[in-house]
Amino acid sequence: MGAGFGGIAVAAELLRHGLDDVTLLEAAPGPGGTWHHNRYPGAACDVPSHLYSYSFAQRASWAHVFSHQGEILQYARETADALGITPRIVTDTTVTSCTWDDGTRTWTVRSRRTGSDGPQEERVADAVVLATGQLDKPALPAVEGLADFAGRSFHSARWDHAYDLRGKRVAVIGTGASATQLVPEIAPLVGHLTVFQRTGNWFLPRKDRPMPAALDRILRRPWARRAWRRLLHHVIELITLCVRHPRTAGRVGALFSAAHMRRQLPDAELRRKAWPDYPFGCKRVLLSSDFLPALRRPNTELVTDRIVRMTPEGPLTEDGRVHEVDCVIHATGFRTHTFMLPMEVRGAGGRSIEEAWARGAQAHLGIMVSGFPSLFLMYGPNTNTSGGSILFFLEAQAGYVRRALHLTRRAGAAALDVRPQVQEAGLNAVRARFEGTAWTQCSSWYRTPDGRNVANWPGYMGEYAARTRRPTPSEFRFIGVRVR
């Protein structure tokens, strides 16, 4: 389920190793996942292009050091075409349920055409991979009266390209990753821009520039791309180092970030309003060299007073001020803890995934949930990264899925299920590694209301790759006998 980077990665891995009865069900009109939906002005990746790409499908040349949305989407689709995945993608198809049958030891997948209430289709599968990701369901702010606003409003992940912002009074709610990219793009166009901030952010520099010609020529050689990827891998792991060790490396990261931010915010009052009030790395560290300067524009205002409710004219803040605007853009992120929900998923004995996750989303290595045989997650719980490339994690997960299926086949079994004690021990080990890190020192989208981090991997990219490289047969219970 899903033909974004996770679905493409696992399909490529399976096809390369002879598991060729693969179908991808995609709700959107085409592949690309989050890069299909997020088309707001300035949409780009904050991981360098040569690392935010598959190791098995390296591009000879990228237009930018940090690729823009259009080029990333093109890369995903070109890769799917080149590897023979595109003909296996069924688009405009929303999966409604996945149900395990204890008798036949297979999964029944029900779906219908996206946006339709028509009849459902059924497919039977030996294994199911949920590649729906963490960042696919836009979240609106918990503000009273959103529907009362009389102007135009939309979420940044569902950008209204038919609406002309030029000369308009525009409010952007949120100052996270999407806002950081779109605000500098629209600020020169609008009549007045009001940016509503709940908390400030730590920033590191990121120059949005074309790939230098000399570097591009060098990186056209495969050996040079491999070396460059290794260098980028180790450099970007330094952010995780800072998060894991806030009292040592984290202070160095904070000093570097603070120097960058002070240079970009010479006005003391604006700097005070924009400055974060939590340790470096507790929330996502943002890469930008143009967001903070955009706040200094004469037509831009940064508002830090809390929005009390939405009025027909615009947001009302707790200082009693109504901010009259023509358009409200919600750059408020995603519902990150729901994963595949509200899709109905029922495993052994008819138990739902919601029952299994009554204490919060959890999965062995973020990939398998005990009681749901041969069901695999891509970009599942605790597999997000604060500094690395999610494509690195997706490749590791794809390899794990393929090896688990080969284990099943070699055992002559119909399916395999991770043992509950293995999942519990792994979960306890993951939670223990958050102790003493910056992740625990503020509230963020990584954490549930009771403080558990269900999004992030608590270590380094290399550690995750090593842990997922060889599934151990003793970790699983093999089910039934394969009949075909």
N, C-alpha and C positions, 0 to 999 in steps of 0.2 A: 504494500500500500504506500504509494508515494513515488514519484519519479523526479524528485529533487536529487541533490548530490548523494544522499544516503541510499536511495533506491538505485541510482545508477551505479554506485560503488559496489553494492552487493550483487546486482545483476552481472556486472562485469566480472566479478570474482567467480561467481558460479559458472558462467559460460566458459571462462578460461579453463576451468577444471572439469569440464564434461557434464555439468549439471545443467542441461539445456532446456528443460521443460519449465520455463520461467515466464510468468506474466506479471506486468506491472500495472496496477490500477491507479489512475491519477484523476483527482477531482477537477483539476484545471484543464483548459483547452490544450495545454502543451506541457512538456517537461520543464524543469528548472526550479521548482519548489519556491523557496522564499525569494529567489531572484526573478521569478516570473511575476510575483505579486508586488514586490517592493520596487516601484518605479517612480518614486518621488524625486524631485530635482536634487542632484548631488549624490544620489545613492551610489555607494561604492563600498569596497571591502577595506577593513583596517588591518588586514594581514597582507604582506607583500605577495604579489601575483604568483611568483614562482613557488611559493609555499602553499598558497591557497589554490591548489590544483593537485590533480592525482599524480602520484609518482609513476604510475603506469601509462599516463597519457600526458606527457610533458609537451607544452607548446614551445615551438622554437622561438617565438617572439610575442611579447605583450606590449600593448600600446602605452601602458602606464605602470609605474612602480607599484601602485595600489590600484587595482583594476576597478573600473566603473561597472555599474549594473549591466549595461548592455553587452559589454564584452564578456562578462562572467556568464550571462545567460547564453550567449552565442557559444562559449566554450563548452558549457554543459550539453547543449544540443548537438554540437559537432562531435563531442565525445560519444554520446549515445548513438549517433549515426555511424561513426567509424567502427564501433564495437558491435554493431548489429543489435543494439538494444531497442532502438526506436520502433521497429515493427512489432515489438512485444509489449508496447505501451498502449493501454486502452484509456483514452482520455475522456474527459467530461463524465467521469464515473466516481460517484461517492460511495464508499463502503459504509454500510449501516451496521453490520454485525459480523463477527467471526465466532463460530461455535465449534467446540471440540466434541467429537462423538466418541464416547468410551467404547462403543461396540465396534465401529469400523476403524477406529484409531486414525481418523482423518479430520480435517477442518472443513466446515462449510462456510463459505464467504458469501454474504449477501450484499448486493449493491444496487443502486439505481442511478439513472442519469442525473447529473448534477443539476440541482434546482427543480427537479421534477418530483411529483408525488405519484408517479406511475408505478407500474409493477416492478418488482425486484428481480434481478438475475441471481442465480446461484452458481457458484463454482466450488469444486471440491479440490482440496490441496493436502499434500502430505506434510507440508510445512508452510508457515506464514511468517512473513517479515513485515513488521510495522515500521515503515520509514517515514512517519508523519512528522517527526522532529519536535522541537521544543518551541520554535518561534513561528507558529503558523496561524494562531488565532488572535487577532487584534484585541487589545484590551482598552476599553474606554475608561476615563477617570471616574472615580466614585464621587461624582458631584451631583447634587440635587438639581433637577430641572433641565437636564441636557436637551430634552425634546422641546423645551420652551423657547430656545433660541430661534429668532425669526430669520436669521441670515443663512448662509451656506456653511455646512460643516462636514468634515470627513476625517478619516484616520489616515495617517501618513502611509500605511501599508496598503491602502485602497485609494490612492491619489485620484482626485477628480481632475482629469486633464482637460475636461471641457470648460472648466471655470477659469476665467482670466483674472489673475491676481493683480495685474498692473493697476496701480493707483488706488488699490483697495486698502481699507483698514483691516489688518489681519492679526489674529491672536494665534500664537503657537503655544499649546499647553504641553509642557515637558521639555527637559533639556538633556535627554539621554542621547544614545548613539544616532538615532534617526534625526532628531532635532539639530544635533551638532553638524550634520551634513546638509540639511535642507535650509536652515536659517541663513547661512552665507549666500545661498543661491537666490533666495527670494527677497532678501533685504533690499537689494538695489532696485527691485521692481515695484514694490508695494508703496502705497502712500505713507502708511505708518505700520510698524510692526511692534506688537507687544508680546514679549516672551515671558511665560509664567514658569517659574522655577520652584520646585519643592525643596530640592537640596542641590548644592553645588557639586562640581565634578573635579577630579584630578585629570589634568591633560598632559599628554606628551606630544611633541611636535610631529606633524605629518604633512609634508609638502605634497600637494596634489600636482604632480608634474609628469610630463611624458617620460617614458623610459629613455635614459641617456643613450645616445647613439653608440658610443664606444662600448658601454656595458651590453647593449643589445647585440652588437656584433660578436662579442665574446661568448654570450650566453646562447648563441645559436649552435654552439658545440655541445653535444650531450654530456661530455665529461665536465664541462664548465658548469652546466645547469645542475648536475648532481652535487658538485662542490658548493655552489651557491646556495642550494637548498639546505645542505648540512649547516652552512654558516648561519643562514636565517633561522634555522631550527634552534640552534644554541643561543643566538642573540635574543630571540623572542621568549625563550625559556627564562630569561632574566626577570621578566615580569612575574612569573610564578615564583621565582626565588624571592622576590620582594614581598609577595603576598604571604608566602610560607614563613618568612622570618621578618616580621614587621619591626622588630627592635634593632635589627642590624641592616640587612640589605634594604628593608622597607624604608628606613630613614634616608638612605642614599637615593632611592627612587623618589621619595617625597621632595628632597632637596632639588633634584634635577627638574622635577615637575614644577615646583614652586618658582624656580628661576625662569622657566619658560613662561609661566603664567604672569609673573610680575612684569616681564618684558612686554607682554601683550596687553596688560591692564595697568597703564600708568596712573589712571585716575583712582585715588584711594577709596572713594565711596563705591564706585562700581566694583572694584576689586573685593571690597568687604562683602558686598552682596553676592558675588559669584563664587566666593571661596568655599571649599568643602569643609564640613565640620566633623569629619570622620577620618580614620587613618587611611593612608595610601593603600589602594588595592582592596579595600573592603567592598566597594561597589566596582563595577567595571571601569577600568581606566580608559579614558577616551583619547584617541589620537586625532588631533586637529591643530592646524596652524592658522585657521581662518574663522573659527566660530567666535572666539573671544574678541578679535578685532571687529566682527560684525556687530557685537553689542555696543560698540562705541559710536556707531553711526548716528547722526542727528535724528534720523527717523525711527530709531529703535529704542525701546525701553525694556529693561529687565525688571520684572515684578516678582518679589519674593513673598508678598503677603498671600496667605492661603485663600484659595477660591472657596467661597461659602456656598454659592449656588450659581446656576446659569439663569440669566434673565433674557427676555426677548431681545434686548439691546446688546448683551454680551456678558462676560463674567463679572460677578459681584465679589469683591475681595473683602476680607475681614476688617479692613480699615474703613468700610462703608462706601467704597468707590465702585461705580459701575464703569467698566471699560467698554465703551461703545465701539463695536467692530462690525465689519461686513461679513467676515469669514472666520471660522474657528477651525484650526487644524490640530487634531489630537495626535501628538507624537508621544504617545503614552505606552508604547511597547506592546507586550503580548501576555496572554494567560499562559504562563510558562510551566505551571505545575500540573496541567491536565493531560499533557502528552496526547495519546490517541483519543481520549474522551472528547465528546460524548458517544463515540462509537461503542457499541455493545460488544464486549469480549467476554466469552464464557469458556472456562477451561474444564478440567476433569471434575466430574460430579456436578457440573452445571454452575460451578462457583464463578462469580463475576470478577473482573479485574478491580472493580470498585470495592468489593469485599476484601480482596487480597491487599488493597492499598488503603484500608481503613485508617492505618497509622501513617499514611503518607506514601508517595510513590517510591518503590524500591525494586531493584532487579540485580541479579548476580552480574557483576561487572557492567551493569547498565544494559545488559543484553537479554537475559533470560529471567523469567518469573516462575518460581516453583509452583507446580500445579497447572501449568499451561504448556503441555508437551509440544516440542518443536515449534514454539512461538518465539520469535526473536525480535528485539527492538534495535533500531538504529537511532543513535543520539538519544538514548533513554536516560533514566535517572542517573545523576552523578557522572555524566560523561561530557558536560560542558567544560570549556576551558576559558580561563580569564585572560590568557595571553597568547595561547598557541593557535594552531590552525585546526578547525573542526574537521577538515577533510583528512587530516592525519588520523584522527580518532575514527572516522568513518571507515577508512581503509583497514584499520586494525579490527574493527567490529565485523566488517565484511569477511575478513580472513577467518575470524572466529566462527561465524555462521557456517562457512563452507567446511571448515574442519569438523564442526559438530555434526553436520549432515554426513560427512564421510565416516565419522565414528559410528553413527547410526547404521549406515549401510554395511560397514565391516562387521558390526555386531549381529547383522541379520535382523535387526529390529525395525519396527514400524515408526517409532518415535523415541525421543529421549527427553527427560525432564530433570532439571537441576534439583538436587536434593535440598530439602528445606534447611537442614543444618548447615549446608555449604553456603547457601544464600545468606543466612543469618550471621554466620561467622564473617563473611565478606563484608556485610553491611556494617557490623560492629567495628571492623578494622578501618573501613572508610571513615566512619564517624569519628573514630579516635584521632585520625590524622588531621582533623580540622582544629583540634585543640591548639591554642597558642598562635593560630594564624590570624591574619587580618580579616578573613572572611567572617569571623565570629563577632566582630567588633562594631557592627551596625546592622540595621535591617536593610535588605536588598531583595531584588527579584530572585536571587539564588535561594532564598530561605522561605520556609513556611512561617505562618504567624507565630508558631511556638518555637521558632528559632532553628529548626533543622534545615541544613543545606541539602536539598534534594536535586540540585542542578549540577554542581561542579564536581569534577574529579579533583581530589585534594592533593595530587602530586604533579609529576612532570609527564610530558607526552611520552618520553621514552619508557617510563615505568609502566604506563598503560599498555603500550605496544608489547612489552615483555610479558606482562601478566596475561594478555589475551592470545599470545602466540601459540600456545599448546594446550587446548582443553584436555583436562585429565579425565579419563574414563571413570575413575572412582567418584568423581563429583556428580555423576549422573545416575539416574535410574532408567534403564532401557525397557521400553514398553512393547509388548506384543512381538509378532513375527511379520516380517515384510513378506507380502504375498505376491509382489510383482517387481 
